[in-house]
Amino acid sequence: MSNGIRCGCARCRCRGLMAPVVLITIGGLFLLQQFDYGYGFWRTWPVILLVIGAVKLLEASAPTEGHNPGGPQPPAPPAPPAPPAAR
């Protein structure tokens, strides 16, 4: 949104979690590979799909109360003047 105002509903906040959660998961999988527990990234990459599914499920079940997709709405145009009364 170009005006800097963001929607504050729970669904939009959950949608904003997707990228950070996926990046943290990928980092954790690579870290697990470095500790040499026998689980390489090639073996644990499906966890990324599970995390994406969990975030999507959380997003779908979140309420949309207070959803404001476009920020503040522009004011309504003024009403046209009334036609002159006939004599």
Secondary structure in CASP SS format (residue, H / E / C, confidence):
PFRMAT SS
TARGET T0000
AUTHOR 0000-0000-0000
METHOD secondary structure of the structure
MODEL  1
M C 1.00
S C 1.00
N C 1.00
G C 1.00
I C 1.00
R C 1.00
C C 1.00
G C 1.00
C C 1.00
A H 1.00
R H 1.00
C H 1.00
R H 1.00
C H 1.00
R H 1.00
G C 1.00
L C 1.00
M H 1.00
A H 1.00
P H 1.00
V H 1.00
V H 1.00
L H 1.00
I H 1.00
T H 1.00
I H 1.00
G H 1.00
G H 1.00
L H 1.00
F H 1.00
L H 1.00
L H 1.00
Q H 1.00
Q H 1.00
F C 1.00
D C 1.00
Y C 1.00
G C 1.00
Y C 1.00
G C 1.00
F H 1.00
W H 1.00
R H 1.00
T H 1.00
W C 1.00
P H 1.00
V H 1.00
I H 1.00
L H 1.00
L H 1.00
V H 1.00
I H 1.00
G H 1.00
A H 1.00
V H 1.00
K H 1.00
L H 1.00
L H 1.00
E H 1.00
A H 1.00
S H 1.00
A C 1.00
P C 1.00
T C 1.00
E C 1.00
G C 1.00
H C 1.00
N C 1.00
P C 1.00
G C 1.00
G C 1.00
P C 1.00
Q C 1.00
P C 1.00
P C 1.00
A C 1.00
P C 1.00
P C 1.00
A C 1.00
P C 1.00
P C 1.00
A C 1.00
P C 1.00
P C 1.00
A C 1.00
A C 1.00
R C 1.00
END
